[in-house]
Amino acid sequence: MGLTNNDIFKKLRVAHKLRDDDIVQICALVDFKVTKSELGAIFRKEDHPKYVECGDQFLRNFLNGLIIHLRGPMPGKGEKVKGENNSDS
């Protein structure tokens, strides 16, 4: 049996040492609203009565927010990327 979205989310949380507040802020970076109680339900054990499966959309939004959190926002078209060599000079 492979990893579930919940397993992946839990592993990312531990690997990046994220707290619930951090995850809420990361999701806000991509305009995805999540509450601490929703996170608590996702991080519960599967046999818990209030366990909730982490859907694909939830995980996708978190990953997109995590990219912005770690790398910064993508530059707009025509903007120079920091550290990029420019051959015009």
Distance bins in CASP14 RR format, pairs under 12 A and 6 or more apart:
PFRMAT RR
TARGET T0000
AUTHOR 0000-0000-0000
RMODE 2
METHOD distances of the structure
MODEL  1
1 7 0 0 0 0 0 1 0 0 0 0 0
1 46 0 0 0 0 0 1 0 0 0 0 0
2 8 0 0 0 0 0 1 0 0 0 0 0
3 9 0 0 0 0 1 0 0 0 0 0 0
3 10 0 0 0 0 1 0 0 0 0 0 0
3 11 1 0 0 1 0 0 0 0 0 0 0
3 12 0 0 0 0 0 1 0 0 0 0 0
3 54 0 0 0 0 0 1 0 0 0 0 0
3 59 0 0 0 0 0 1 0 0 0 0 0
4 10 0 0 0 0 1 0 0 0 0 0 0
4 11 0 0 0 0 0 1 0 0 0 0 0
4 42 0 0 0 0 0 1 0 0 0 0 0
4 46 0 0 0 0 1 0 0 0 0 0 0
4 51 0 0 0 0 0 1 0 0 0 0 0
4 52 0 0 0 0 0 1 0 0 0 0 0
4 53 1 0 0 1 0 0 0 0 0 0 0
4 54 1 0 0 1 0 0 0 0 0 0 0
4 55 0 0 0 0 1 0 0 0 0 0 0
4 56 0 0 0 0 0 1 0 0 0 0 0
4 59 0 0 0 0 1 0 0 0 0 0 0
5 11 0 0 0 0 0 1 0 0 0 0 0
5 12 0 0 0 0 0 1 0 0 0 0 0
5 42 0 0 0 0 1 0 0 0 0 0 0
5 43 0 0 0 0 0 1 0 0 0 0 0
5 52 0 0 0 0 0 1 0 0 0 0 0
5 53 1 0 0 1 0 0 0 0 0 0 0
5 54 1 1 0 0 0 0 0 0 0 0 0
5 55 1 0 1 0 0 0 0 0 0 0 0
5 56 1 0 0 1 0 0 0 0 0 0 0
5 57 0 0 0 0 1 0 0 0 0 0 0
5 58 1 0 0 1 0 0 0 0 0 0 0
5 59 1 0 1 0 0 0 0 0 0 0 0
5 60 0 0 0 0 1 0 0 0 0 0 0
5 61 0 0 0 0 0 1 0 0 0 0 0
5 62 0 0 0 0 1 0 0 0 0 0 0
5 63 0 0 0 0 0 1 0 0 0 0 0
6 12 0 0 0 0 0 1 0 0 0 0 0
6 13 0 0 0 0 0 1 0 0 0 0 0
6 39 0 0 0 0 0 1 0 0 0 0 0
6 40 0 0 0 0 0 1 0 0 0 0 0
6 41 0 0 0 0 1 0 0 0 0 0 0
6 42 1 0 1 0 0 0 0 0 0 0 0
6 43 1 0 0 1 0 0 0 0 0 0 0
6 44 0 0 0 0 1 0 0 0 0 0 0
6 45 0 0 0 0 1 0 0 0 0 0 0
6 46 1 0 0 1 0 0 0 0 0 0 0
6 48 0 0 0 0 0 1 0 0 0 0 0
6 51 0 0 0 0 1 0 0 0 0 0 0
6 52 0 0 0 0 1 0 0 0 0 0 0
6 53 1 0 0 1 0 0 0 0 0 0 0
6 54 1 0 1 0 0 0 0 0 0 0 0
6 55 0 0 0 0 1 0 0 0 0 0 0
6 56 0 0 0 0 0 1 0 0 0 0 0
6 58 0 0 0 0 1 0 0 0 0 0 0
6 59 0 0 0 0 1 0 0 0 0 0 0
6 62 0 0 0 0 0 1 0 0 0 0 0
7 13 0 0 0 0 0 1 0 0 0 0 0
7 14 0 0 0 0 0 1 0 0 0 0 0
7 42 0 0 0 0 0 1 0 0 0 0 0
7 43 0 0 0 0 0 1 0 0 0 0 0
7 45 0 0 0 0 0 1 0 0 0 0 0
7 46 0 0 0 0 1 0 0 0 0 0 0
7 53 0 0 0 0 0 1 0 0 0 0 0
7 54 0 0 0 0 1 0 0 0 0 0 0
7 59 0 0 0 0 0 1 0 0 0 0 0
8 14 0 0 0 0 0 1 0 0 0 0 0
8 15 0 0 0 0 0 1 0 0 0 0 0
8 42 0 0 0 0 0 1 0 0 0 0 0
8 54 1 0 0 1 0 0 0 0 0 0 0
8 55 0 0 0 0 0 1 0 0 0 0 0
8 56 0 0 0 0 0 1 0 0 0 0 0
8 58 0 0 0 0 0 1 0 0 0 0 0
8 59 1 0 0 1 0 0 0 0 0 0 0
8 60 0 0 0 0 0 1 0 0 0 0 0
8 62 0 0 0 0 1 0 0 0 0 0 0
8 63 0 0 0 0 1 0 0 0 0 0 0
8 66 0 0 0 0 0 1 0 0 0 0 0
9 15 0 0 0 0 0 1 0 0 0 0 0
9 16 0 0 0 0 0 1 0 0 0 0 0
9 18 0 0 0 0 1 0 0 0 0 0 0
9 23 0 0 0 0 1 0 0 0 0 0 0
9 26 0 0 0 0 0 1 0 0 0 0 0
9 27 0 0 0 0 0 1 0 0 0 0 0
9 34 0 0 0 0 0 1 0 0 0 0 0
9 38 0 0 0 0 0 1 0 0 0 0 0
9 39 0 0 0 0 1 0 0 0 0 0 0
9 40 0 0 0 0 0 1 0 0 0 0 0
9 41 0 0 0 0 0 1 0 0 0 0 0
9 42 1 0 0 1 0 0 0 0 0 0 0
9 43 1 0 0 1 0 0 0 0 0 0 0
9 44 0 0 0 0 0 1 0 0 0 0 0
9 52 0 0 0 0 0 1 0 0 0 0 0
9 53 0 0 0 0 0 1 0 0 0 0 0
9 54 1 0 1 0 0 0 0 0 0 0 0
9 55 0 0 0 0 1 0 0 0 0 0 0
9 56 0 0 0 0 0 1 0 0 0 0 0
9 58 0 0 0 0 1 0 0 0 0 0 0
9 59 1 0 0 1 0 0 0 0 0 0 0
9 60 0 0 0 0 0 1 0 0 0 0 0
9 61 0 0 0 0 0 1 0 0 0 0 0
9 62 1 0 0 1 0 0 0 0 0 0 0
9 63 0 0 0 0 1 0 0 0 0 0 0
9 66 0 0 0 0 0 1 0 0 0 0 0
10 16 0 0 0 0 0 1 0 0 0 0 0
10 18 0 0 0 0 0 1 0 0 0 0 0
10 23 0 0 0 0 0 1 0 0 0 0 0
10 39 0 0 0 0 0 1 0 0 0 0 0
10 40 0 0 0 0 0 1 0 0 0 0 0
10 42 0 0 0 0 1 0 0 0 0 0 0
10 43 1 0 0 1 0 0 0 0 0 0 0
10 44 0 0 0 0 0 1 0 0 0 0 0
10 45 0 0 0 0 0 1 0 0 0 0 0
10 46 0 0 0 0 0 1 0 0 0 0 0
10 54 0 0 0 0 1 0 0 0 0 0 0
10 59 0 0 0 0 0 1 0 0 0 0 0
10 62 0 0 0 0 0 1 0 0 0 0 0
11 18 0 0 0 0 0 1 0 0 0 0 0
11 43 0 0 0 0 0 1 0 0 0 0 0
11 54 0 0 0 0 0 1 0 0 0 0 0
11 59 0 0 0 0 0 1 0 0 0 0 0
12 18 1 0 0 1 0 0 0 0 0 0 0
12 22 0 0 0 0 0 1 0 0 0 0 0
12 23 0 0 0 0 1 0 0 0 0 0 0
12 26 0 0 0 0 0 1 0 0 0 0 0
12 42 0 0 0 0 0 1 0 0 0 0 0
12 43 0 0 0 0 0 1 0 0 0 0 0
12 54 0 0 0 0 0 1 0 0 0 0 0
12 59 0 0 0 0 1 0 0 0 0 0 0
12 62 1 0 0 1 0 0 0 0 0 0 0
12 63 1 0 0 1 0 0 0 0 0 0 0
12 65 0 0 0 0 0 1 0 0 0 0 0
12 66 1 0 0 1 0 0 0 0 0 0 0
12 67 0 0 0 0 0 1 0 0 0 0 0
12 69 0 0 0 0 0 1 0 0 0 0 0
12 70 0 0 0 0 0 1 0 0 0 0 0
13 19 0 0 0 0 1 0 0 0 0 0 0
13 20 0 0 0 0 1 0 0 0 0 0 0
13 22 0 0 0 0 1 0 0 0 0 0 0
13 23 1 0 0 1 0 0 0 0 0 0 0
13 26 0 0 0 0 0 1 0 0 0 0 0
13 39 0 0 0 0 1 0 0 0 0 0 0
13 40 0 0 0 0 0 1 0 0 0 0 0
13 42 0 0 0 0 1 0 0 0 0 0 0
13 43 1 0 0 1 0 0 0 0 0 0 0
13 54 0 0 0 0 0 1 0 0 0 0 0
13 59 0 0 0 0 0 1 0 0 0 0 0
13 62 0 0 0 0 1 0 0 0 0 0 0
13 66 0 0 0 0 0 1 0 0 0 0 0
14 23 0 0 0 0 0 1 0 0 0 0 0
14 43 0 0 0 0 0 1 0 0 0 0 0
15 66 0 0 0 0 0 1 0 0 0 0 0
15 70 0 0 0 0 0 1 0 0 0 0 0
16 22 0 0 0 0 1 0 0 0 0 0 0
16 23 0 0 0 0 1 0 0 0 0 0 0
16 26 0 0 0 0 1 0 0 0 0 0 0
16 62 0 0 0 0 0 1 0 0 0 0 0
16 63 0 0 0 0 0 1 0 0 0 0 0
16 65 0 0 0 0 0 1 0 0 0 0 0
16 66 1 0 0 1 0 0 0 0 0 0 0
16 67 0 0 0 0 0 1 0 0 0 0 0
16 69 0 0 0 0 1 0 0 0 0 0 0
16 70 0 0 0 0 1 0 0 0 0 0 0
17 23 0 0 0 0 0 1 0 0 0 0 0
18 24 0 0 0 0 1 0 0 0 0 0 0
18 25 0 0 0 0 1 0 0 0 0 0 0
18 26 1 0 0 1 0 0 0 0 0 0 0
18 27 0 0 0 0 0 1 0 0 0 0 0
18 39 0 0 0 0 1 0 0 0 0 0 0
18 43 0 0 0 0 0 1 0 0 0 0 0
18 62 0 0 0 0 1 0 0 0 0 0 0
18 65 0 0 0 0 0 1 0 0 0 0 0
18 66 0 0 0 0 1 0 0 0 0 0 0
18 69 0 0 0 0 1 0 0 0 0 0 0
18 70 0 0 0 0 0 1 0 0 0 0 0
19 25 0 0 0 0 1 0 0 0 0 0 0
19 26 0 0 0 0 0 1 0 0 0 0 0
19 36 0 0 0 0 1 0 0 0 0 0 0
19 39 0 0 0 0 1 0 0 0 0 0 0
19 40 0 0 0 0 0 1 0 0 0 0 0
19 43 0 0 0 0 0 1 0 0 0 0 0
20 26 0 0 0 0 0 1 0 0 0 0 0
20 27 0 0 0 0 0 1 0 0 0 0 0
20 34 0 0 0 0 1 0 0 0 0 0 0
20 35 0 0 0 0 1 0 0 0 0 0 0
20 36 1 0 1 0 0 0 0 0 0 0 0
20 37 0 0 0 0 1 0 0 0 0 0 0
20 38 0 0 0 0 1 0 0 0 0 0 0
20 39 1 0 1 0 0 0 0 0 0 0 0
20 40 1 0 0 1 0 0 0 0 0 0 0
20 41 0 0 0 0 0 1 0 0 0 0 0
20 42 0 0 0 0 0 1 0 0 0 0 0
20 43 0 0 0 0 1 0 0 0 0 0 0
21 27 0 0 0 0 0 1 0 0 0 0 0
21 28 0 0 0 0 0 1 0 0 0 0 0
21 34 0 0 0 0 0 1 0 0 0 0 0
21 35 0 0 0 0 0 1 0 0 0 0 0
21 36 1 0 0 1 0 0 0 0 0 0 0
21 39 0 0 0 0 1 0 0 0 0 0 0
22 28 0 0 0 0 0 1 0 0 0 0 0
22 29 0 0 0 0 0 1 0 0 0 0 0
22 34 0 0 0 0 0 1 0 0 0 0 0
22 36 0 0 0 0 0 1 0 0 0 0 0
22 39 0 0 0 0 0 1 0 0 0 0 0
22 62 0 0 0 0 0 1 0 0 0 0 0
22 65 0 0 0 0 0 1 0 0 0 0 0
22 66 0 0 0 0 1 0 0 0 0 0 0
22 69 0 0 0 0 1 0 0 0 0 0 0
22 70 0 0 0 0 0 1 0 0 0 0 0
23 29 0 0 0 0 0 1 0 0 0 0 0
23 32 0 0 0 0 0 1 0 0 0 0 0
23 33 0 0 0 0 0 1 0 0 0 0 0
23 34 1 0 0 1 0 0 0 0 0 0 0
23 35 0 0 0 0 0 1 0 0 0 0 0
23 36 0 0 0 0 1 0 0 0 0 0 0
23 38 0 0 0 0 1 0 0 0 0 0 0
23 39 1 0 1 0 0 0 0 0 0 0 0
23 40 0 0 0 0 0 1 0 0 0 0 0
23 42 0 0 0 0 1 0 0 0 0 0 0
23 43 0 0 0 0 1 0 0 0 0 0 0
23 54 0 0 0 0 0 1 0 0 0 0 0
23 58 0 0 0 0 0 1 0 0 0 0 0
23 59 0 0 0 0 0 1 0 0 0 0 0
23 61 0 0 0 0 0 1 0 0 0 0 0
23 62 1 0 0 1 0 0 0 0 0 0 0
23 63 0 0 0 0 0 1 0 0 0 0 0
23 65 0 0 0 0 1 0 0 0 0 0 0
23 66 0 0 0 0 1 0 0 0 0 0 0
23 69 0 0 0 0 1 0 0 0 0 0 0
24 32 0 0 0 0 1 0 0 0 0 0 0
24 33 0 0 0 0 1 0 0 0 0 0 0
24 34 1 0 1 0 0 0 0 0 0 0 0
24 35 1 0 0 1 0 0 0 0 0 0 0
24 36 1 0 0 1 0 0 0 0 0 0 0
24 37 0 0 0 0 0 1 0 0 0 0 0
24 38 0 0 0 0 1 0 0 0 0 0 0
24 39 1 0 0 1 0 0 0 0 0 0 0
24 40 0 0 0 0 0 1 0 0 0 0 0
24 61 0 0 0 0 0 1 0 0 0 0 0
24 62 0 0 0 0 0 1 0 0 0 0 0
24 65 0 0 0 0 0 1 0 0 0 0 0
24 69 0 0 0 0 0 1 0 0 0 0 0
25 32 0 0 0 0 0 1 0 0 0 0 0
25 33 0 0 0 0 0 1 0 0 0 0 0
25 34 0 0 0 0 0 1 0 0 0 0 0
25 36 0 0 0 0 0 1 0 0 0 0 0
25 39 0 0 0 0 0 1 0 0 0 0 0
25 62 0 0 0 0 0 1 0 0 0 0 0
25 65 0 0 0 0 1 0 0 0 0 0 0
25 66 0 0 0 0 0 1 0 0 0 0 0
25 68 0 0 0 0 0 1 0 0 0 0 0
25 69 1 0 0 1 0 0 0 0 0 0 0
26 32 0 0 0 0 1 0 0 0 0 0 0
26 33 0 0 0 0 0 1 0 0 0 0 0
26 34 0 0 0 0 1 0 0 0 0 0 0
26 39 0 0 0 0 0 1 0 0 0 0 0
26 61 0 0 0 0 1 0 0 0 0 0 0
26 62 1 0 0 1 0 0 0 0 0 0 0
26 63 0 0 0 0 1 0 0 0 0 0 0
26 64 0 0 0 0 1 0 0 0 0 0 0
26 65 1 0 1 0 0 0 0 0 0 0 0
26 66 1 0 1 0 0 0 0 0 0 0 0
26 67 0 0 0 0 1 0 0 0 0 0 0
26 68 1 0 0 1 0 0 0 0 0 0 0
26 69 1 0 1 0 0 0 0 0 0 0 0
26 70 0 0 0 0 1 0 0 0 0 0 0
26 72 0 0 0 0 0 1 0 0 0 0 0
27 33 1 0 0 1 0 0 0 0 0 0 0
27 34 1 0 1 0 0 0 0 0 0 0 0
27 35 0 0 0 0 1 0 0 0 0 0 0
27 36 0 0 0 0 0 1 0 0 0 0 0
27 38 0 0 0 0 1 0 0 0 0 0 0
27 39 0 0 0 0 1 0 0 0 0 0 0
27 42 0 0 0 0 0 1 0 0 0 0 0
27 57 0 0 0 0 0 1 0 0 0 0 0
27 58 0 0 0 0 1 0 0 0 0 0 0
27 59 0 0 0 0 0 1 0 0 0 0 0
27 60 0 0 0 0 0 1 0 0 0 0 0
27 61 1 0 0 1 0 0 0 0 0 0 0
27 62 1 0 1 0 0 0 0 0 0 0 0
27 63 0 0 0 0 0 1 0 0 0 0 0
27 64 0 0 0 0 1 0 0 0 0 0 0
27 65 1 0 0 1 0 0 0 0 0 0 0
27 66 0 0 0 0 1 0 0 0 0 0 0
27 68 0 0 0 0 0 1 0 0 0 0 0
27 69 0 0 0 0 1 0 0 0 0 0 0
28 34 0 0 0 0 1 0 0 0 0 0 0
28 35 0 0 0 0 0 1 0 0 0 0 0
28 61 0 0 0 0 0 1 0 0 0 0 0
28 62 0 0 0 0 0 1 0 0 0 0 0
28 64 0 0 0 0 0 1 0 0 0 0 0
28 65 0 0 0 0 1 0 0 0 0 0 0
28 68 0 0 0 0 0 1 0 0 0 0 0
28 69 0 0 0 0 0 1 0 0 0 0 0
29 61 0 0 0 0 1 0 0 0 0 0 0
29 62 0 0 0 0 1 0 0 0 0 0 0
29 63 0 0 0 0 0 1 0 0 0 0 0
29 64 0 0 0 0 1 0 0 0 0 0 0
29 65 1 0 1 0 0 0 0 0 0 0 0
29 66 0 0 0 0 1 0 0 0 0 0 0
29 67 0 0 0 0 1 0 0 0 0 0 0
29 68 1 0 1 0 0 0 0 0 0 0 0
29 69 1 0 0 1 0 0 0 0 0 0 0
29 70 0 0 0 0 0 1 0 0 0 0 0
29 71 0 0 0 0 0 1 0 0 0 0 0
29 72 0 0 0 0 1 0 0 0 0 0 0
29 73 0 0 0 0 1 0 0 0 0 0 0
29 74 0 0 0 0 0 1 0 0 0 0 0
30 57 0 0 0 0 0 1 0 0 0 0 0
30 58 0 0 0 0 0 1 0 0 0 0 0
30 60 0 0 0 0 1 0 0 0 0 0 0
30 61 1 0 1 0 0 0 0 0 0 0 0
30 62 0 0 0 0 1 0 0 0 0 0 0
30 63 0 0 0 0 1 0 0 0 0 0 0
30 64 1 0 1 0 0 0 0 0 0 0 0
30 65 1 0 1 0 0 0 0 0 0 0 0
30 66 0 0 0 0 1 0 0 0 0 0 0
30 67 0 0 0 0 1 0 0 0 0 0 0
30 68 1 0 0 1 0 0 0 0 0 0 0
30 69 0 0 0 0 1 0 0 0 0 0 0
30 72 0 0 0 0 0 1 0 0 0 0 0
30 73 0 0 0 0 0 1 0 0 0 0 0
30 74 0 0 0 0 0 1 0 0 0 0 0
31 61 0 0 0 0 1 0 0 0 0 0 0
31 64 0 0 0 0 0 1 0 0 0 0 0
31 65 0 0 0 0 1 0 0 0 0 0 0
31 68 0 0 0 0 0 1 0 0 0 0 0
32 38 0 0 0 0 0 1 0 0 0 0 0
32 57 0 0 0 0 1 0 0 0 0 0 0
32 58 1 0 0 1 0 0 0 0 0 0 0
32 59 0 0 0 0 0 1 0 0 0 0 0
32 60 0 0 0 0 1 0 0 0 0 0 0
32 61 1 1 0 0 0 0 0 0 0 0 0
32 62 1 0 0 1 0 0 0 0 0 0 0
32 63 0 0 0 0 0 1 0 0 0 0 0
32 64 0 0 0 0 1 0 0 0 0 0 0
32 65 1 0 0 1 0 0 0 0 0 0 0
32 66 0 0 0 0 0 1 0 0 0 0 0
32 68 0 0 0 0 0 1 0 0 0 0 0
33 39 0 0 0 0 0 1 0 0 0 0 0
33 58 0 0 0 0 0 1 0 0 0 0 0
33 61 0 0 0 0 1 0 0 0 0 0 0
34 40 0 0 0 0 0 1 0 0 0 0 0
34 41 0 0 0 0 0 1 0 0 0 0 0
34 42 0 0 0 0 1 0 0 0 0 0 0
34 43 0 0 0 0 0 1 0 0 0 0 0
34 52 0 0 0 0 0 1 0 0 0 0 0
34 54 0 0 0 0 0 1 0 0 0 0 0
34 55 0 0 0 0 0 1 0 0 0 0 0
34 57 0 0 0 0 0 1 0 0 0 0 0
34 58 1 0 0 1 0 0 0 0 0 0 0
34 59 0 0 0 0 0 1 0 0 0 0 0
34 61 0 0 0 0 1 0 0 0 0 0 0
34 62 0 0 0 0 1 0 0 0 0 0 0
34 65 0 0 0 0 0 1 0 0 0 0 0
35 41 0 0 0 0 1 0 0 0 0 0 0
35 42 0 0 0 0 0 1 0 0 0 0 0
35 52 0 0 0 0 0 1 0 0 0 0 0
36 42 0 0 0 0 0 1 0 0 0 0 0
36 43 0 0 0 0 0 1 0 0 0 0 0
37 43 0 0 0 0 0 1 0 0 0 0 0
37 44 0 0 0 0 0 1 0 0 0 0 0
37 50 0 0 0 0 1 0 0 0 0 0 0
37 52 0 0 0 0 1 0 0 0 0 0 0
38 44 0 0 0 0 0 1 0 0 0 0 0
38 50 0 0 0 0 0 1 0 0 0 0 0
38 51 0 0 0 0 0 1 0 0 0 0 0
38 52 1 0 0 1 0 0 0 0 0 0 0
38 53 0 0 0 0 0 1 0 0 0 0 0
38 54 0 0 0 0 1 0 0 0 0 0 0
38 55 0 0 0 0 0 1 0 0 0 0 0
38 58 0 0 0 0 1 0 0 0 0 0 0
38 62 0 0 0 0 0 1 0 0 0 0 0
39 52 0 0 0 0 1 0 0 0 0 0 0
39 54 0 0 0 0 1 0 0 0 0 0 0
39 58 0 0 0 0 1 0 0 0 0 0 0
39 62 0 0 0 0 1 0 0 0 0 0 0
40 48 0 0 0 0 1 0 0 0 0 0 0
40 50 0 0 0 0 1 0 0 0 0 0 0
40 51 0 0 0 0 1 0 0 0 0 0 0
40 52 0 0 0 0 1 0 0 0 0 0 0
40 54 0 0 0 0 0 1 0 0 0 0 0
41 48 0 0 0 0 1 0 0 0 0 0 0
41 49 0 0 0 0 0 1 0 0 0 0 0
41 50 1 0 1 0 0 0 0 0 0 0 0
41 51 1 0 0 1 0 0 0 0 0 0 0
41 52 1 1 0 0 0 0 0 0 0 0 0
41 53 0 0 0 0 1 0 0 0 0 0 0
41 54 0 0 0 0 1 0 0 0 0 0 0
41 55 0 0 0 0 0 1 0 0 0 0 0
41 58 0 0 0 0 0 1 0 0 0 0 0
42 48 0 0 0 0 0 1 0 0 0 0 0
42 50 0 0 0 0 0 1 0 0 0 0 0
42 51 0 0 0 0 1 0 0 0 0 0 0
42 52 1 0 1 0 0 0 0 0 0 0 0
42 53 1 0 0 1 0 0 0 0 0 0 0
42 54 1 0 1 0 0 0 0 0 0 0 0
42 55 0 0 0 0 1 0 0 0 0 0 0
42 58 1 0 0 1 0 0 0 0 0 0 0
42 59 0 0 0 0 1 0 0 0 0 0 0
42 62 0 0 0 0 1 0 0 0 0 0 0
43 50 0 0 0 0 0 1 0 0 0 0 0
43 51 0 0 0 0 1 0 0 0 0 0 0
43 52 0 0 0 0 1 0 0 0 0 0 0
43 53 0 0 0 0 0 1 0 0 0 0 0
43 54 0 0 0 0 1 0 0 0 0 0 0
44 50 1 0 0 1 0 0 0 0 0 0 0
44 51 1 0 1 0 0 0 0 0 0 0 0
44 52 1 0 0 1 0 0 0 0 0 0 0
44 53 0 0 0 0 0 1 0 0 0 0 0
44 54 0 0 0 0 0 1 0 0 0 0 0
45 51 1 0 0 1 0 0 0 0 0 0 0
45 52 0 0 0 0 0 1 0 0 0 0 0
46 52 0 0 0 0 0 1 0 0 0 0 0
46 53 0 0 0 0 1 0 0 0 0 0 0
46 54 0 0 0 0 0 1 0 0 0 0 0
52 58 0 0 0 0 1 0 0 0 0 0 0
53 59 0 0 0 0 0 1 0 0 0 0 0
54 60 0 0 0 0 0 1 0 0 0 0 0
54 61 0 0 0 0 0 1 0 0 0 0 0
54 62 0 0 0 0 1 0 0 0 0 0 0
54 63 0 0 0 0 0 1 0 0 0 0 0
55 61 0 0 0 0 1 0 0 0 0 0 0
55 62 0 0 0 0 0 1 0 0 0 0 0
55 63 0 0 0 0 0 1 0 0 0 0 0
56 62 0 0 0 0 0 1 0 0 0 0 0
56 63 0 0 0 0 0 1 0 0 0 0 0
57 63 0 0 0 0 0 1 0 0 0 0 0
57 64 0 0 0 0 0 1 0 0 0 0 0
58 64 0 0 0 0 0 1 0 0 0 0 0
58 65 0 0 0 0 0 1 0 0 0 0 0
59 65 0 0 0 0 0 1 0 0 0 0 0
59 66 0 0 0 0 0 1 0 0 0 0 0
60 66 0 0 0 0 0 1 0 0 0 0 0
60 67 0 0 0 0 0 1 0 0 0 0 0
61 67 0 0 0 0 0 1 0 0 0 0 0
61 68 0 0 0 0 0 1 0 0 0 0 0
62 68 0 0 0 0 0 1 0 0 0 0 0
62 69 0 0 0 0 1 0 0 0 0 0 0
63 69 0 0 0 0 0 1 0 0 0 0 0
63 70 0 0 0 0 0 1 0 0 0 0 0
64 70 0 0 0 0 0 1 0 0 0 0 0
64 71 0 0 0 0 0 1 0 0 0 0 0
64 72 0 0 0 0 0 1 0 0 0 0 0
64 73 0 0 0 0 0 1 0 0 0 0 0
64 74 0 0 0 0 0 1 0 0 0 0 0
65 71 0 0 0 0 1 0 0 0 0 0 0
65 72 0 0 0 0 1 0 0 0 0 0 0
65 73 0 0 0 0 1 0 0 0 0 0 0
65 74 0 0 0 0 0 1 0 0 0 0 0
66 72 0 0 0 0 0 1 0 0 0 0 0
67 73 0 0 0 0 1 0 0 0 0 0 0
67 74 0 0 0 0 1 0 0 0 0 0 0
68 74 1 0 0 1 0 0 0 0 0 0 0
71 81 0 0 0 0 0 1 0 0 0 0 0
71 82 0 0 0 0 0 1 0 0 0 0 0
72 81 0 0 0 0 0 1 0 0 0 0 0
72 82 0 0 0 0 1 0 0 0 0 0 0
73 79 0 0 0 0 0 1 0 0 0 0 0
73 81 0 0 0 0 0 1 0 0 0 0 0
73 82 0 0 0 0 0 1 0 0 0 0 0
74 81 0 0 0 0 1 0 0 0 0 0 0
74 82 0 0 0 0 0 1 0 0 0 0 0
75 81 1 0 1 0 0 0 0 0 0 0 0
75 82 0 0 0 0 1 0 0 0 0 0 0
75 83 0 0 0 0 0 1 0 0 0 0 0
75 84 0 0 0 0 1 0 0 0 0 0 0
78 84 0 0 0 0 0 1 0 0 0 0 0
78 86 0 0 0 0 0 1 0 0 0 0 0
80 86 1 0 0 1 0 0 0 0 0 0 0
80 88 0 0 0 0 0 1 0 0 0 0 0
80 89 0 0 0 0 0 1 0 0 0 0 0
END
